[in-house]
Amino acid sequence: MKPILIKLVVKELRETANKLEAGTSFLSEEECTDILETLTHTALSKDEACSYLRISRATFDNRVAAGEYPKGRKLRGRKELIWFKDELVIS
């Protein structure tokens, strides 16, 4: 990521956090939820997903094939497929 973009994101996050703490933010509950979901959208490898879900790789593969979990995605810069933590439901 470009350094200028990182600086802009950091600046906006700090300003938003300050406004939220001071009670001067005009964000709705829905907007706050959207921000939280975006910030917690964590990519996991298959091994990390299995560990998070506390299941074996075979069980994970079976559940993906059955449509219980989404198919893995290719993320630029990574060789393996990834799954997003917030899209995996622990059963």
Contacts in CASP RR format, 6 or more apart in sequence:
PFRMAT RR
TARGET T0000
AUTHOR 0000-0000-0000
METHOD contacts of the structure
MODEL  1
MKPILIKLVVKELRETANKLEAGTSFLSEEECTDILETLTHTALSKDEAC
SYLRISRATFDNRVAAGEYPKGRKLRGRKELIWFKDELVIS
16 25 0 8 1.000
16 27 0 8 1.000
16 35 0 8 1.000
19 25 0 8 1.000
20 27 0 8 1.000
20 32 0 8 1.000
27 35 0 8 1.000
37 86 0 8 1.000
40 85 0 8 1.000
40 86 0 8 1.000
41 84 0 8 1.000
41 85 0 8 1.000
41 86 0 8 1.000
42 84 0 8 1.000
42 85 0 8 1.000
42 86 0 8 1.000
43 75 0 8 1.000
43 78 0 8 1.000
43 82 0 8 1.000
43 83 0 8 1.000
43 84 0 8 1.000
43 85 0 8 1.000
44 52 0 8 1.000
44 82 0 8 1.000
44 83 0 8 1.000
44 84 0 8 1.000
44 85 0 8 1.000
44 88 0 8 1.000
45 80 0 8 1.000
45 81 0 8 1.000
45 82 0 8 1.000
46 57 0 8 1.000
46 60 0 8 1.000
46 80 0 8 1.000
46 81 0 8 1.000
46 83 0 8 1.000
47 57 0 8 1.000
49 60 0 8 1.000
49 69 0 8 1.000
49 83 0 8 1.000
49 85 0 8 1.000
49 88 0 8 1.000
50 56 0 8 1.000
50 57 0 8 1.000
50 59 0 8 1.000
50 60 0 8 1.000
52 85 0 8 1.000
52 88 0 8 1.000
52 90 0 8 1.000
53 60 0 8 1.000
53 88 0 8 1.000
53 90 0 8 1.000
54 90 0 8 1.000
55 63 0 8 1.000
60 69 0 8 1.000
63 69 0 8 1.000
64 70 0 8 1.000
64 71 0 8 1.000
64 72 0 8 1.000
69 83 0 8 1.000
69 87 0 8 1.000
69 88 0 8 1.000
69 89 0 8 1.000
70 83 0 8 1.000
70 87 0 8 1.000
71 81 0 8 1.000
72 81 0 8 1.000
72 82 0 8 1.000
72 83 0 8 1.000
73 81 0 8 1.000
73 82 0 8 1.000
73 83 0 8 1.000
73 84 0 8 1.000
74 81 0 8 1.000
74 82 0 8 1.000
75 82 0 8 1.000
END
